[in-house]
Amino acid sequence: MSGQAIEDEEIRVVLAALRSRPLTKEALSRATLISERHVERVISHIRREGIALIASGTDGYWLPATLAEAAADIERLRVRALHQLLTVRGQRRLLRRMEAAESLTLWRMA
């Protein structure tokens, strides 16, 4: 991943801040003195490392209280990823159609 490296101390600080209650990205940034953009990177890194964190657009981030809560969030992420892959597939089909139309146009102009 590009950008600033993720430090172990940043991971520790973010996890410690989330132990007591959910925090929005903005509140987490204020609590940890890490920029909001870098908080996003730290959260992504933590998740990729296999530490469960729940995310909600309204409530922010928090550590799951139960295995069922963690499993539900993982399923939500899986469904989201599948939808994104389907979107990419549709966009690629569009690009191929546009490229084919462009090559037809170029042949007609020659």
N, C-alpha and C positions, 0 to 999 in steps of 0.2 A: 504494500500500500504506500501511496505517496504521502508526503506531509511530514510533520514533526513526529519523531519516534515516541512511542508510548513507554513511559518509565514505570517501573514497579511501584514507586511511591505514588504515582498518579492513580494507579489501579487500587492501591490500598486506601487512599483518601476517598475515592469515589465510592468504593464498597462500604467504607465506614460511615459515610454520609447517608447511605441508603439503608443502613441497618435499622433505624428507628422509624422511618416513615417514607412514603413516596415523595419524590421531589421532581419538579419540572426541570427541563434542561437549564432554564434561566436560574432557578433556585439552586440547582446543583453547581452551576458555575459560580454563583456567589458564595456558596458554602465551601467550595474547594479552591477558590481563586484560580480556576482553570477556565479559559475562554469557552464560550458555548460551542464553537466549532470543534475545539479540541475535546470537549466533553463528549461530543458525538463520536469522535474517533476512539476515545477510551472505552465508551460503552460498546461499540462495535468489536473492539479488540477483546474485551471481557467476554462477550458472547461467543466469539470465534474460539476462545480458549476453553469453552465448555462450562462457563459459569452462568447459571440461569438468571436472567434479568427480565422482568416484565416491563413492557412499554405501553403507555396509553397516551393518546394525543391530549387528553384533558387532565389526567392525573399525574403524568410524568413517568418516572422510572421507579421500580421497587424490586426488592428481592422477594421471590415467591414464598408464601407461607406454607404451602402444601405441595406435594408431588402432583396432585391433580391440577393445581394452578399452573405449575411449570409445564405440564403436558399440554394443557389447553393453549398456552402461549406458543409452544413449539408448533402445534398444529396450525395455529393462526399464521405463523411465519411461513410454514410450508405451503399453505394455500395461497398466501400472498406471492411467494416466489413462483409458484406454478402460473398464477395469473400474469405475472411479469414476463415469464417465458413465452406464454401464448401471445402476449402483446408484441414481443420481439419477433416472433414468427410472422405475425401479421404485417409488421413493418417491413420485414425482409421481403415478403411477397410483393408489397407495394413498391419497394425499391426495384425489384426485378421487373415489374410491369413498367415502371417509369424508364428504366434503362432500355428496355425493349422498344418502347415508344420513341425514345430519343434516337436510338440507332436507326429506326425506320425513317424518322424525320431527316436525319443526316444523309441517308441514302437517297432520299427524294431530292435533296438540295444539290447533290453532286452531279 
